[in-house]
């Protein structure tokens, strides 16, 4: 890595900061994690980030070509200011990029995690070679990013691509954003787990209960995935109906954006792996776009380290 450009990618969450050394080819080395002090002062939060960067930084003789930060929104990618993210109460209108540049004399870029991950997949991952990319990360929530000609589409104010809060049912349950029927309230990891818990509490029989030590409220996405792999009918029913909703949402994205490729990542995306063919077929069937079948729906290259890769991609 010494003969090529090297970047530090940083992924900031509500409880941890992960950092890694990333080559100009998207290879990640020296990953480390530290706790994030998110409920204290702005300075304490900054120290968490600086500590993570220090843990993966090479020796003083080696050059770092940029530091890229993935952080929860809302934020301003143009100025590098963290506005008011619910998961990071320590920062309100905090100029994170400026604060980091005072400590490290390199270029610093900041964006939200889905935008940055979309860029990493475009430059180095599953969407490499495509000009019009739609990326979705499915985990505790659903985030999305749009990349056009290797540039993140931010919209007028920097708040574009909040695809997880596109509603597919105006009569559906109310999302934490306040809108009814968002895809996030149906297809995120916790959303699937909640429906499983409700079905079990209502008396449905399933091996999920034994996998969760007899507690319906302990059922997680991981438990549902294991039960499905074991042939559990309720797990299959839950994942099939959720895949159906995901396909409806993706068909909306095809008709709205007309992408060349759609990339699915995130921790809960593994639940949909057995249903990808079904999702592809249903998405094409529901799309108005007559060439929707030409749009591949593929799994992301970067998994848990997408924030680190994404941060580096911002600077690459």
VOGU-3710 file (C-alpha; in Angstrom, 3 decimals, decimal comma):
1> xxxxxxxxxx> 0,000/0,000/0,000  2,997/2,310/0,385  3,478/2,769/-3,387  -0,092/3,953/-3,991  -2,392/6,514/-2,482  -3,728/5,654/0,948  -6,830/6,994/2,666  -8,383/6,665/6,083  -12,067/5,818/6,082  -14,026/6,475/9,265
11> xxxxxxxxxx> -17,495/5,185/10,095  -19,172/7,040/12,977  -22,130/5,504/14,769  -24,020/6,254/17,928  -21,965/3,800/19,999  -18,722/3,234/18,097  -16,252/4,712/15,633  -14,625/2,329/13,164  -11,632/3,342/11,062  -9,502/1,643/8,462
21> xxxxxxxxxx> -6,604/2,229/6,138  -7,831/1,944/2,544  -5,825/1,738/-0,666  -6,713/3,486/-3,918  -7,984/0,084/-5,103  -10,473/-0,165/-2,256  -8,576/-2,738/-0,209  -9,025/-2,269/3,544  -6,319/-2,867/6,164  -5,696/-2,004/9,822
31> xxxxxxxxxx> -9,321/-1,824/10,906  -9,892/-0,708/14,480  -12,854/0,418/16,564  -13,282/2,624/19,615  -16,349/3,620/21,654  -18,146/6,761/20,530  -18,814/9,277/23,293  -22,083/10,542/21,843  -23,854/11,783/24,982  -21,133/14,075/26,282
41> xxxxxxxxxx> -19,538/17,232/24,876  -18,740/17,972/21,246  -15,059/17,805/22,141  -15,404/14,351/23,678  -17,083/13,119/20,510  -14,278/14,567/18,432  -11,686/12,826/20,611  -13,362/9,478/19,864  -12,925/10,099/16,136  -9,322/11,244/16,540
51> xxxxxxxxxx> -8,550/8,150/18,619  -9,901/5,822/15,922  -7,872/7,636/13,249  -4,705/7,419/15,369  -5,116/3,657/15,812  -5,000/2,983/12,068  -2,615/5,733/10,991  0,748/4,579/9,597  4,002/5,913/11,004  4,881/9,589/10,685
61> xxxxxxxxxx> 6,950/9,039/7,524  4,033/7,580/5,574  1,681/9,863/3,703  -2,079/9,888/4,112  -3,869/11,312/1,065  -7,217/12,059/2,681  -9,659/11,269/5,473  -13,243/10,424/4,622  -15,975/10,338/7,237  -19,310/8,525/7,173
71> xxxxxxxxxx> -21,642/10,015/9,763  -25,355/9,868/10,509  -27,396/12,698/9,042  -28,649/15,287/8,895  -25,357/16,817/7,808  -24,073/19,227/5,182  -21,649/17,433/2,851  -20,577/20,697/1,217  -19,326/22,290/4,453  -18,600/19,208/6,537
81> xxxxxxxxxx> -20,934/20,367/9,299  -22,862/17,803/11,370  -26,311/19,327/11,862  -28,511/17,471/14,351  -28,341/13,660/14,090  -30,576/11,934/16,666  -27,921/9,287/17,365  -25,173/11,859/18,024  -26,603/14,398/20,485  -23,079/15,648/21,277
91> xxxxxxxxxx> -22,954/17,404/17,901  -25,287/20,208/16,915  -24,104/22,335/13,975  -20,638/20,973/14,641  -17,935/21,694/11,976  -16,395/18,224/12,042  -14,379/18,541/8,815  -12,816/21,797/9,977  -12,031/20,342/13,411  -10,290/17,330/11,876
101> xxxxxxxxxx> -8,287/19,431/9,430  -6,847/21,355/12,383  -5,386/18,058/13,608  -4,533/16,457/10,253  -3,251/18,554/7,361  -5,059/16,536/4,689  -8,259/16,799/2,706  -11,304/15,788/4,801  -14,675/14,854/3,291  -17,903/14,016/5,117
111> xxxxxxxxxx> -21,120/12,417/3,898  -23,837/10,119/5,159  -23,210/6,401/5,210  -25,508/5,311/2,374  -24,191/7,975/-0,016  -20,602/7,073/0,732  -21,226/3,320/0,513  -22,902/3,845/-2,852  -19,774/5,623/-4,066  -17,519/2,838/-2,760
121> xxxxxxxxxx> -19,576/0,201/-4,573  -19,386/2,291/-7,756  -15,628/2,797/-7,591  -14,504/-0,558/-6,265  -17,439/-2,876/-5,755  -20,524/-4,444/-7,267  -21,428/-1,363/-9,353  -18,013/-0,793/-10,873  -18,288/0,234/-14,522  -21,833/1,580/-14,241
131> xxxxxxxxxx> -22,770/5,261/-14,663  -26,219/5,309/-13,034  -26,236/3,509/-9,679  -28,906/3,029/-7,020  -27,697/1,637/-3,698  -29,755/0,495/-0,708  -28,428/-0,526/2,679  -30,837/-2,599/4,757  -30,090/-2,830/8,466  -31,639/-1,218/11,521
141> xxxxxxxxxx> -33,065/1,228/8,988  -32,987/1,544/5,222  -30,695/4,082/3,621  -30,112/4,782/-0,045  -27,616/6,516/-2,277  -27,627/7,587/-5,917  -24,419/7,902/-7,936  -24,350/9,428/-11,412  -21,101/9,463/-13,394  -19,182/8,538/-10,215
151> xxxxxxxxxx> -20,619/11,524/-8,328  -23,064/11,327/-5,437  -26,397/12,945/-6,219  -27,101/15,262/-3,270  -29,988/17,322/-4,621  -30,485/21,016/-3,949  -29,748/21,018/-0,195  -27,704/17,844/0,242  -30,661/15,841/1,528  -31,510/13,800/-1,570
161> xxxxxxxxxx> -31,872/10,002/-1,744  -33,812/9,380/1,471  -35,293/6,370/-0,277  -35,926/4,470/2,949  -38,660/6,974/3,707  -40,562/6,511/0,469  -43,996/5,205/1,402  -45,510/2,155/-0,273  -48,745/2,211/1,795  -50,388/5,414/3,008
171> xxxxxxxxxx> -52,496/3,300/5,381  -49,468/1,444/6,744  -47,827/1,725/10,160  -46,262/5,058/10,990  -42,497/5,186/10,545  -40,252/6,910/13,095  -39,924/9,731/10,551  -43,661/10,389/11,008  -44,753/9,195/7,582  -47,059/6,174/7,155
181> xxxxxxxxxx> -45,967/3,095/5,257  -42,282/3,816/4,579  -40,358/0,845/3,221  -38,172/1,077/6,350  -41,127/0,259/8,596  -41,767/-2,891/6,539  -38,406/-4,240/5,390  -35,647/-3,221/7,835  -34,207/-5,858/10,168  -36,111/-4,680/13,269
191> xxxxxxxxxx> -39,334/-4,354/11,253  -39,214/-8,014/10,189  -38,358/-9,071/13,739  -41,276/-7,080/15,148  -43,753/-8,785/12,818  -42,335/-12,161/13,788  -42,709/-11,319/17,472  -46,323/-10,250/16,934  -47,181/-13,472/15,075  -45,593/-15,623/17,769
201> xxxxxxxxxx> -47,343/-13,691/20,534  -50,616/-14,325/18,698  -50,019/-18,069/18,896  -48,356/-18,954/15,578  -46,178/-22,049/15,776  -42,560/-21,685/14,725  -39,078/-22,958/15,493  -38,149/-19,304/15,977  -39,494/-19,547/19,508  -37,118/-22,336/20,513
211> xxxxxxxxxx> -34,219/-20,581/18,794  -34,999/-17,525/20,936  -35,047/-19,564/24,168  -38,838/-19,504/24,361  -39,126/-15,695/24,303  -41,060/-14,157/21,436  -39,621/-10,712/22,238  -36,085/-12,083/21,769  -36,611/-12,977/18,110  -34,203/-11,086/15,835
221> xxxxxxxxxx> -33,476/-11,007/12,136  -30,694/-13,521/12,716  -33,167/-15,907/14,372  -35,568/-15,533/11,444  -32,767/-16,295/8,982  -31,753/-19,412/10,900  -35,363/-20,603/11,126  -35,825/-20,098/7,377  -32,665/-22,097/6,665  -34,124/-24,887/8,835
231> xxxxxxxxxx> -37,334/-24,941/6,779  -39,600/-22,989/9,127  -42,866/-22,052/7,397  -43,568/-18,862/9,366  -40,069/-17,537/8,649  -40,585/-18,306/4,965  -43,960/-16,534/4,981  -42,531/-13,437/6,686  -39,556/-13,157/4,337  -41,667/-13,807/1,244
241> xxxxxxxxxx> -44,179/-11,076/2,057  -41,354/-8,677/2,946  -39,537/-9,465/-0,317  -42,792/-8,726/-2,108  -42,923/-5,260/-0,548  -39,240/-4,693/-1,245  -39,816/-5,509/-4,918  -42,667/-2,992/-5,084  -40,397/-0,327/-3,635  -37,528/-1,215/-5,967
251> xxxxxxxxxx> -39,872/-1,024/-8,953  -40,683/2,538/-7,876  -36,959/3,306/-7,799  -36,515/1,845/-11,299  -39,336/4,000/-12,659  -38,128/7,117/-10,868  -34,369/6,916/-11,407  -33,906/4,533/-14,363  -30,635/3,126/-12,962  -28,197/0,816/-14,721
261> xxxxxxxxxx> -27,710/-1,296/-11,608  -29,211/-1,649/-8,143  -26,944/-2,733/-5,280  -28,279/-4,148/-2,019  -26,090/-4,096/1,106  -26,359/-3,780/4,868  -26,483/-6,205/7,762  -30,061/-7,383/7,147  -29,553/-7,871/3,401  -28,456/-11,460/4,044
271> xxxxxxxxxx> -32,091/-12,279/4,891  -33,060/-11,494/1,293  -30,301/-13,521/-0,375  -32,512/-16,611/-0,946  -35,203/-14,347/-2,439  -33,111/-12,320/-4,885  -34,430/-14,104/-7,956  -37,998/-13,565/-6,742  -37,248/-9,883/-6,050  -35,675/-9,417/-9,485
281> xxxxxxxxxx> -38,641/-10,990/-11,263  -41,269/-9,117/-9,253  -39,443/-5,779/-9,575  -39,350/-6,107/-13,360  -42,995/-7,179/-13,484  -44,174/-4,192/-11,422  -42,040/-1,572/-13,199  -43,533/0,678/-15,852  -40,113/0,905/-17,490  -40,253/-1,582/-20,400
291> xxxxxxxxxx> -36,527/-2,353/-20,020  -36,624/-2,974/-16,271  -35,433/-6,563/-16,762  -32,124/-5,181/-17,983  -31,384/-3,674/-14,548  -29,326/-6,113/-12,460  -30,060/-6,295/-8,731  -26,817/-7,398/-7,065  -25,331/-7,873/-3,617  -22,850/-5,303/-2,335
301> xxxxxxxxxx> -19,133/-6,053/-2,128  -18,667/-4,340/1,206  -20,550/-5,649/4,211  -19,955/-4,443/7,759  -17,026/-2,319/6,536  -19,048/-0,345/3,975  -18,717/2,823/6,044  -14,925/2,569/6,087  -14,783/1,899/2,332  -17,323/4,638/1,747
311> xxxxxx> -15,356/7,186/3,743  -12,240/6,436/1,723  -14,190/6,610/-1,544  -15,172/10,184/-0,721  -11,499/11,161/-0,966  -10,257/8,771/-3,632
//
